[in-house]
Amino acid sequence: MTRGLDLAVIDRGYSIDNGKPVSFFPKSRALGVVLPSNSPGVHGLWIPAIAMKMPLVLRPGSAEPWTPFRIIQALMKAGVPADAFSYLPSDHAGAGEIVRRCGRSMFFGDVGAVGAFAGDPRIELHGPGYSKVLLGPDRAADWRPSLALIAKSIADNGGRSCVNASGVWTPANGRDLADALASRLSSIVPRPADDPAAEIAPFVNCSVAHHINNQIDAGLAEPGAEDMSARYRKGPRLVELNGSTYLLPTIVHCTSSSHPLANREFLFPFASVVDIAAAEVPALPAALGPTLSMTALTDDAQLIERLLQSELVGRLNIGAIQTNTIVWDQPHEGNLFEHLYARRAFQRAG
């Protein structure tokens, strides 16, 4: 994140980089972090703040307060001063106060929550990812070798991360691809929490699962979408096991990018396989909308160039790399060091 900069610059305010003095100063006295409940992986985004000598004000997710608390305890045991941490479980009003009072923050939430802070440079927003796999026109007919990669992009980590693929967009063979994905993911079923083969997580709040299930059914009631997983399930999408509520993997085929389910994201292995109209292909990636992580399966040089130039694509993987493959020394919706520290002009005589 610091691109090899001598970390002494954090302690004394300046350092020597390639023989020249450089100076950085903190933009904030603490980093406020409003955390979600969907996945432990998000905590890797704030942990580097400790190495950057930045105190933390953490508001845990209401349904999963344990992971950040345990990380704090581990860091304290490793020698980080307890004064470096503030752990503040709160309601939404409390989360808003943390964001407003800290000079720099991270905020995880749904579209409604993060939208209230859109455009504020002090806040690094982490909303839905709408991550996608895109098959170029040159690869749409040869999708079978990529089936396992696409399925893992959708379902790894229980399908709960913003970098999990929630869309697979293709200019051809969409229905066949959707059917193959549905068949492959149908083997994922609820298992006991201590089963090493468990691949999906229960919903802590069962009402959330019911709400998501109803949203999907409402979308399927609109023309142009089909639940391809229905033929492989041995019952309903929403199931109960040992008092816990699960949603089974669901693959929907959409015949148009304008369908209500074509660009949705849910907290379980869900993806829409979307047919790209011929008129949309030359304009890609505009038709796809904002995409946090994209795997582009194509050798089309012009399409790759448009993806590289697009502000709509956050993380870009060209070729056989899952959407949820993380490289931690590259930015994930922003570079934390640049979020916390600013460079000043600096000269020193002698």
SULPEBEL-V542760 format. One record per backbone hydrogen bond with DSSP energy under -1.0 kcal/mol. NH is the residue of the N-H (numbers start at 1). CO is the residue of the C=O. E is the energy in kcal/mol with one decimal. If there is no record, write none. Layout:
BEGIN
NH;CO;E + NH;CO;E
END
This chain:
BEGIN
5;2;-1.2 + 9;6;-2.0 + 10;7;-1.6 + 12;8;-2.5 + 13;9;-1.3 + 15;22;-2.5 + 17;20;-3.5 + 20;17;-1.5 + 22;15;-2.9 + 24;13;-1.0 + 25;342;-2.5 + 27;340;-3.3 + 31;55;-2.8 + 32;104;-2.3 + 33;57;-2.9 + 34;106;-2.6 + 35;59;-2.8 + 42;39;-1.1 + 43;40;-1.8 + 44;41;-1.6 + 45;42;-1.9 + 47;43;-1.5 + 49;46;-1.9 + 50;47;-2.0 + 52;48;-1.1 + 53;50;-1.8 + 54;49;-2.3 + 56;84;-3.3 + 57;31;-2.6 + 58;86;-3.4 + 59;33;-2.9 + 64;61;-1.1 + 69;65;-1.2 + 70;66;-2.7 + 71;67;-2.3 + 72;68;-2.3 + 73;69;-2.1 + 74;70;-2.3 + 75;71;-2.6 + 76;72;-2.5 + 77;73;-2.2 + 78;74;-1.5 + 79;76;-1.2 + 80;75;-2.5 + 84;81;-1.9 + 85;82;-1.9 + 86;56;-1.9 + 88;58;-3.2 + 95;91;-1.9 + 96;92;-2.2 + 97;93;-1.8 + 98;94;-2.0 + 99;95;-2.1 + 100;96;-2.3 + 101;97;-2.4 + 102;98;-1.8 + 105;122;-2.3 + 106;32;-2.6 + 107;124;-2.3 + 108;34;-2.4 + 109;126;-1.9 + 114;110;-2.5 + 115;111;-1.8 + 117;114;-1.7 + 118;115;-1.1 + 120;117;-1.8 + 123;120;-1.9 + 124;105;-2.9 + 126;107;-3.0 + 132;293;-2.0 + 133;167;-2.1 + 134;295;-2.9 + 135;169;-2.7 + 136;297;-2.2 + 139;136;-2.0 + 140;136;-1.2 + 146;143;-1.5 + 147;144;-1.7 + 150;146;-2.5 + 151;147;-2.6 + 152;148;-2.4 + 153;149;-1.9 + 154;150;-1.6 + 155;151;-2.4 + 156;152;-2.2 + 158;155;-1.0 + 159;156;-1.8 + 160;157;-1.3 + 164;161;-1.3 + 165;153;-1.8 + 166;131;-2.6 + 167;131;-1.1 + 168;272;-2.8 + 169;133;-2.7 + 170;274;-2.4 + 177;173;-2.1 + 178;174;-2.6 + 179;175;-2.3 + 180;176;-2.1 + 181;177;-2.3 + 182;178;-2.5 + 183;179;-2.3 + 184;180;-2.2 + 185;181;-2.7 + 188;185;-1.8 + 195;192;-2.0 + 198;195;-2.2 + 203;245;-2.6 + 208;205;-1.4 + 210;206;-2.1 + 211;207;-2.2 + 212;208;-2.6 + 213;209;-2.6 + 214;210;-2.2 + 215;211;-2.1 + 216;212;-2.4 + 217;213;-2.3 + 218;214;-2.3 + 219;215;-2.1 + 220;216;-2.4 + 221;217;-1.1 + 222;219;-1.4 + 226;253;-1.7 + 228;226;-1.2 + 228;251;-1.9 + 232;229;-1.5 + 233;229;-1.3 + 239;246;-2.3 + 241;244;-2.4 + 244;241;-2.1 + 246;239;-2.9 + 248;237;-2.6 + 250;269;-2.5 + 252;271;-2.3 + 253;226;-2.6 + 254;273;-2.8 + 255;224;-2.3 + 259;256;-1.3 + 262;259;-2.0 + 268;266;-1.4 + 270;268;-1.6 + 271;250;-1.9 + 272;166;-1.9 + 273;252;-3.2 + 274;168;-2.6 + 275;254;-2.3 + 276;170;-2.5 + 280;277;-1.4 + 281;277;-1.0 + 284;281;-1.4 + 286;283;-2.2 + 288;285;-1.6 + 291;312;-3.1 + 292;129;-3.0 + 294;315;-2.6 + 295;132;-2.2 + 296;317;-3.2 + 297;134;-3.1 + 298;296;-1.2 + 304;300;-2.5 + 305;301;-2.1 + 306;302;-2.0 + 307;303;-2.2 + 308;304;-2.4 + 309;305;-1.6 + 314;291;-2.8 + 315;292;-4.2 + 317;294;-3.2 + 319;296;-2.6 + 321;319;-2.5 + 325;322;-1.5 + 330;327;-1.8 + 332;334;-1.3 + 339;335;-1.7 + 340;336;-1.8 + 341;337;-2.7 + 342;25;-2.6 + 344;23;-2.3
END
